[in-house]
Amino acid sequence: MSNITIPSFFFFFFFFILFSVSHQVLSKFSHVQNPDLVVQDVHRSINASRRNLGYLSCASGNPIDDCWRCDPNWQNNRQRLADCAIGFGKNAGGGRGGRIYVVTDSGNDDPVNPRPGTLRHAVIQNEPLWIIFKRDMVIRLSQELVMNSHKTIDGRGASVHISNGPCIKIHFATNIIIHGIHIHDCVRGGSAIIRDSPQHAGHWEASDGDGIAIFAGTNIWIDHCSLSSCNDGLVDAIHGSTAITISNNFFTHHDKVMLLGHSDEFAQDKNMQVTIAFNHFGEGLVQRMPRCRLGYFHVVNNDYTHWEMYAIGGSASPTIYSQGNRFLAPNDRSSKEVTKHEDAPESEWIHWNWRSEGDLMLNGAFFRQSGAGAWAAHSRASSLSARPVSLVGSVTGTAGALNCRAGSRC
């Protein structure tokens, strides 16, 4: 019988986490304007790990799910979800502290004068709101859904699809959580007047047909959504967006999956920091999982089971830290490489800091590392502690929108 008490166990466990994370602290690197922000996020991840110790009752290995999914009364404590974010977007509070708004009307989408009870009416309000759905519904939007700050779209307890129209736009907004939604078959929207607050409606240019488009957004968390078959990207983040976590999602049947960074010349994207964790990149995907520019990207504990061109790519010297992912190369011999250095000759991209650590390469997959500092500490500054790659199957096994029903565990 061990003499270690339960409090002692958590004491030693915490200091093990502290030791592990401390070895991943950022030193100095030149191509990101504010490296101190990365260091601050690493320090906060230590505190987040300690905070989550009290929630580890499912022991699935997925720290987000272990934080809330074990509770059979989750529907009575929905806003606890906001305490479960990790990575660079972990400070996304969404509508925490606000009232519950129940969407009852799946039709009648009016982009100029939204009707109460519709999703559009909910997301444009100025106050923090936690938005849920009365029943299963399919929402076909007539124009992009332009979100105001401090909102959570929480699909738990219903099967909610946003499809066959323009989809979600996060534009100069902060503190957004999108959880448990099916987003697919999104199309371009025309030039139109769209309301973005109760006080303002303005002219918007035609949209690209993204599933979720983030434009100058901060503190964004996209979790447990299922995304497929959109006109442009499934998730795109551009124009200085940062502090983003994309986790537990299921991506399928799409070409250009995820673009992070507006252009090689848009210098503000040097400050972009994105965590991509616990996602399943599944069948029918071609490229951009993600495609990165300029900023810092932690790609951790994802399962890649299909790509036709490449999985992770980028241009303009982004820092990419791939950690504990499982890459299953397609049988086509020409597409075994995980990575693609774009829009630059080898004499240039050989200096970009792209690092693979603890990744599992299957069926001939290989990751082309680069950068004179690819083995230095600054390439290993992580936004969360990775799980062993042997756990990837379990931590991503329920990626995508969950079948949650009131009165039972999700």
C-alpha positions in Angstrom: 0.0 0.0 0.0 1.5 3.4 -1.0 2.0 6.0 1.7 1.4 8.8 -0.8 -1.8 10.6 0.1 -4.3 12.0 -2.5 -3.2 15.6 -1.9 0.4 14.5 -2.3 -0.5 12.9 -5.6 -1.9 16.1 -7.0 1.1 18.0 -5.6 3.5 15.8 -7.4 1.3 15.7 -10.5 1.2 19.5 -10.7 5.0 19.8 -10.4 5.4 17.2 -13.1 3.3 19.4 -15.4 5.2 22.5 -14.3 8.5 20.8 -15.1 7.3 19.5 -18.5 5.9 22.9 -19.6 8.8 24.9 -18.3 11.1 23.2 -20.8 9.0 24.6 -23.6 9.2 28.3 -22.8 10.0 30.6 -25.6 13.5 32.2 -25.7 14.1 34.9 -28.3 13.2 34.7 -32.0 13.1 37.4 -34.5 10.3 36.9 -37.0 7.4 37.3 -34.5 7.0 40.8 -33.3 5.8 40.0 -29.7 7.4 36.8 -28.5 6.6 37.8 -24.9 2.9 37.0 -25.7 3.9 33.4 -26.4 5.7 33.2 -23.1 2.7 34.6 -21.3 0.5 32.0 -22.9 2.9 29.2 -21.8 2.8 30.4 -18.3 -1.0 30.6 -18.3 -1.1 27.0 -19.6 0.6 26.0 -16.4 -2.1 27.6 -14.4 -4.8 26.1 -16.7 -3.3 22.6 -16.2 -3.5 23.1 -12.4 -7.0 24.4 -12.7 -8.2 21.4 -14.7 -6.9 18.8 -12.1 -10.2 19.1 -10.3 -12.1 18.1 -13.3 -10.3 15.0 -14.3 -13.0 12.5 -13.7 -13.4 10.8 -17.1 -9.6 10.3 -17.6 -10.1 10.2 -21.4 -6.8 12.1 -21.9 -8.6 14.9 -23.6 -8.3 17.8 -21.2 -11.2 19.8 -22.7 -13.6 16.9 -22.6 -12.5 15.8 -19.1 -13.4 19.3 -17.9 -17.1 19.0 -18.7 -18.3 15.9 -20.5 -18.5 13.7 -17.4 -21.2 15.8 -15.8 -24.7 14.3 -16.4 -26.2 17.7 -15.5 -24.1 19.7 -18.0 -27.3 21.3 -19.4 -27.8 23.0 -16.1 -24.3 24.3 -16.0 -23.6 25.1 -19.6 -21.3 28.0 -19.0 -18.8 25.8 -17.3 -17.7 25.0 -20.8 -16.0 28.5 -21.0 -13.6 27.3 -18.2 -12.4 24.4 -20.3 -10.6 26.0 -23.2 -6.9 25.4 -23.7 -4.2 26.7 -26.0 -3.9 30.3 -27.4 -7.6 30.7 -27.4 -8.2 29.6 -23.8 -9.2 33.1 -22.6 -12.2 33.1 -24.9 -15.1 33.5 -22.5 -17.8 33.7 -25.1 -21.1 34.6 -23.5 -20.0 33.6 -20.0 -21.9 35.6 -17.4 -24.7 36.5 -19.8 -28.2 35.2 -20.0 -29.3 32.1 -21.9 -30.8 32.9 -25.3 -32.9 30.1 -26.8 -33.2 30.0 -30.6 -36.7 28.9 -31.5 -37.0 29.9 -35.2 -34.8 28.2 -37.8 -36.2 30.1 -40.8 -37.2 33.6 -41.6 -33.6 34.8 -41.8 -33.7 38.6 -42.3 -30.2 40.1 -42.4 -31.4 43.7 -42.0 -34.2 43.3 -39.4 -33.6 39.9 -37.7 -36.6 38.4 -35.9 -36.4 37.6 -32.2 -35.9 33.9 -31.7 -33.6 33.5 -34.7 -29.9 32.8 -34.5 -29.1 36.1 -36.3 -31.1 38.1 -33.8 -29.1 36.5 -31.0 -25.6 37.0 -32.4 -25.9 40.7 -33.1 -26.9 41.7 -29.6 -24.5 44.0 -27.6 -24.7 42.0 -24.4 -23.0 38.7 -23.6 -25.3 35.8 -24.5 -25.1 32.0 -24.2 -27.1 30.9 -27.3 -28.7 27.4 -27.3 -31.4 25.7 -29.5 -34.9 24.6 -28.5 -34.8 21.6 -30.9 -33.0 20.0 -33.8 -32.9 22.4 -36.7 -31.3 23.2 -40.1 -30.6 26.9 -40.5 -30.2 28.3 -44.1 -28.9 31.8 -43.9 -29.6 34.3 -46.7 -26.4 36.3 -46.0 -23.4 35.9 -43.8 -24.1 35.6 -40.0 -22.0 38.5 -38.7 -21.3 38.0 -35.0 -21.0 40.6 -32.3 -18.5 40.1 -29.4 -19.1 38.0 -26.2 -21.3 35.3 -27.7 -21.3 31.5 -27.4 -23.2 29.4 -29.9 -23.8 26.1 -28.0 -25.3 23.3 -30.0 -25.4 20.7 -27.3 -28.7 19.0 -26.8 -29.8 19.4 -30.4 -28.6 18.6 -33.9 -28.0 22.0 -35.4 -26.9 22.4 -39.0 -25.9 25.7 -40.7 -25.8 24.8 -44.4 -26.7 25.6 -48.0 -26.2 29.3 -47.6 -23.6 31.8 -46.5 -22.2 30.9 -43.1 -20.4 32.5 -40.1 -18.4 35.7 -40.0 -16.4 36.9 -37.0 -15.5 40.4 -37.9 -13.5 42.7 -35.5 -15.1 40.7 -32.6 -13.7 39.2 -29.5 -14.6 36.4 -27.0 -16.5 34.0 -29.3 -17.1 30.3 -28.7 -18.7 28.1 -31.3 -19.4 24.6 -30.1 -21.3 21.6 -31.3 -22.5 22.8 -34.7 -22.6 21.1 -38.1 -21.4 23.6 -40.7 -21.4 22.4 -44.3 -22.2 23.3 -47.9 -21.6 27.0 -47.3 -21.9 29.2 -50.4 -20.9 32.7 -51.4 -23.2 35.5 -50.2 -23.9 38.5 -52.4 -23.2 42.1 -51.7 -25.8 43.1 -49.2 -26.9 45.2 -46.2 -26.3 43.2 -43.1 -27.0 44.2 -39.5 -24.1 43.6 -37.0 -25.6 45.2 -33.9 -29.0 46.5 -32.8 -27.9 50.0 -33.7 -26.1 49.4 -37.0 -26.6 47.8 -40.4 -24.1 48.4 -43.2 -23.1 47.3 -46.7 -21.0 44.1 -46.9 -19.1 42.9 -49.9 -19.8 39.5 -51.3 -18.5 36.7 -49.0 -16.2 33.9 -50.0 -18.3 31.0 -48.8 -16.2 30.0 -45.8 -17.6 27.9 -43.0 -16.2 30.2 -40.4 -14.4 33.3 -41.4 -12.4 35.2 -38.7 -11.4 38.7 -39.7 -9.4 40.7 -37.1 -10.9 38.5 -34.4 -9.3 37.8 -31.0 -10.0 35.2 -28.2 -11.8 32.7 -30.4 -12.5 29.1 -29.6 -14.1 26.6 -32.2 -14.7 23.3 -30.5 -16.5 20.0 -31.4 -17.9 21.2 -34.7 -18.3 19.1 -37.9 -17.3 21.0 -41.0 -17.3 19.9 -44.7 -17.9 20.9 -48.3 -17.8 24.7 -48.3 -17.1 27.0 -51.3 -13.9 28.4 -49.9 -12.2 27.5 -46.5 -13.8 25.6 -43.6 -12.0 27.8 -41.1 -10.1 30.9 -42.2 -8.4 33.5 -39.9 -6.9 36.6 -41.4 -6.1 40.3 -40.9 -4.5 40.3 -37.5 -6.7 37.6 -35.9 -5.0 35.9 -32.9 -5.5 34.1 -29.7 -7.4 31.3 -31.4 -8.0 27.6 -30.5 -9.5 25.2 -33.0 -10.1 21.9 -31.2 -12.0 18.6 -31.3 -13.4 19.3 -34.8 -14.1 16.8 -37.5 -13.1 18.0 -41.0 -14.1 16.1 -44.1 -14.7 16.4 -47.9 -13.1 19.7 -48.7 -10.2 21.1 -50.7 -8.7 24.2 -48.9 -9.4 23.3 -45.3 -7.9 26.1 -43.2 -6.1 29.4 -44.1 -4.3 31.2 -41.3 -2.9 34.6 -42.5 -4.2 37.0 -45.0 -1.2 37.4 -47.4 2.6 37.2 -47.3 2.8 41.0 -47.1 0.2 41.6 -44.3 2.8 42.2 -41.5 0.2 42.4 -38.7 -0.3 38.6 -39.0 3.2 38.2 -37.5 1.4 38.4 -34.2 -1.1 35.6 -35.0 -1.1 32.7 -32.5 -3.2 29.7 -33.2 -3.6 26.3 -31.4 -4.9 23.4 -33.5 -5.5 20.5 -31.2 -7.4 17.1 -31.0 -9.0 17.5 -34.4 -9.7 14.7 -36.9 -8.8 15.5 -40.5 -10.7 12.9 -42.3 -11.7 11.6 -45.7 -11.9 13.7 -48.8 -9.5 16.4 -47.7 -6.9 17.9 -50.1 -4.7 20.5 -48.5 -4.3 23.3 -45.9 -4.6 21.5 -42.6 -3.6 24.3 -42.0 -1.8 26.7 -44.4 0.0 29.3 -42.3 1.6 32.7 -42.8 3.9 34.8 -40.7 2.7 33.9 -37.2 3.1 31.1 -34.6 1.1 27.8 -34.9 1.0 24.9 -32.5 -0.4 21.8 -34.2 -0.8 19.2 -31.5 -2.4 15.8 -31.0 -4.4 15.8 -34.2 -5.3 12.7 -36.3 -4.6 13.0 -40.0 -6.1 10.2 -41.9 -6.3 11.7 -45.4 -4.8 14.3 -47.6 -4.3 14.5 -51.4 -1.7 17.2 -51.7 -0.2 18.0 -48.3 -1.3 18.3 -44.7 0.6 21.3 -43.2 1.9 24.1 -45.3 2.8 27.8 -45.3 4.6 30.7 -46.6 6.3 34.0 -45.4 8.3 32.3 -42.7 5.7 31.1 -40.2 6.8 29.2 -37.1 5.1 25.8 -37.0 5.4 23.4 -34.1 3.9 20.0 -35.0 3.7 17.9 -31.8 2.3 14.5 -31.1 0.2 14.2 -34.3 -0.6 11.0 -36.2 -0.1 11.3 -39.9 -1.3 8.4 -42.2 0.0 9.1 -45.7 -2.3 8.3 -48.6 -1.3 5.3 -50.8 -0.4 7.7 -53.6 3.4 7.8 -53.5 3.4 11.4 -54.7 1.7 12.8 -51.6 3.6 11.2 -48.8 5.1 14.5 -47.5 3.1 16.1 -44.7 4.6 19.5 -45.4 4.7 22.1 -48.2 6.8 25.2 -48.1 5.1 27.5 -50.5 5.9 30.6 -52.6 9.6 30.6 -51.9 12.8 28.8 -53.2 14.5 26.3 -51.0 17.3 28.8 -50.3 14.7 30.9 -48.4 12.3 28.3 -46.8 15.2 26.3 -45.4 15.4 29.0 -42.7 11.8 28.9 -41.7 11.3 27.3 -38.3 9.2 24.2 -38.8 9.6 21.5 -36.2 8.1 18.0 -35.7 8.4 16.4 -32.3 6.8 13.2 -31.2 4.7 12.8 -34.4 3.8 9.3 -35.6 4.5 8.9 -39.4 2.6 6.0 -41.0 2.5 4.5 -44.5 5.6 6.5 -45.6 4.6 9.9 -44.3 7.4 12.3 -43.6 7.7 15.9 -42.3 10.4 18.1 -43.8 11.8 20.1 -41.0 13.5 23.4 -41.6 15.2 26.4 -39.9 18.6 26.8 -38.4 16.8 26.9 -35.0 14.5 24.0 -35.7 15.9 22.2 -32.7 16.1 25.3 -30.5 13.8 26.2 -27.6 12.1 29.0 -29.5 10.6 26.4 -31.9 9.2 24.4 -29.1 7.2 27.1 -27.2 3.9 25.3 -26.8 0.4 26.6 -26.1 -0.5 23.4 -24.1 1.1 20.2 -23.0 0.9 17.5 -25.6 -0.3 14.0 -24.9 1.7 11.0 -26.1 1.0 10.2 -29.7 -0.3 6.8 -28.6 -3.3 8.6 -27.2 -4.3 10.4 -30.4 -6.9 7.8 -31.3 -8.7 8.2 -28.0 -8.4 12.0 -27.7 -9.8 12.5 -31.2 -12.2 9.6 -31.2 -15.2 11.8 -30.6 -14.1 14.8 -32.7 -17.0 16.7 -34.3 -20.4 17.6 -33.1 -21.5 15.4 -30.2 -24.8 13.7 -29.7 -25.6 15.3 -26.4 -29.0 14.9 -24.8 -30.3 16.5 -21.6 -30.1 14.2 -18.6 -27.2 12.1 -19.7 -23.4 12.5 -20.2 -22.4 13.6 -23.6 
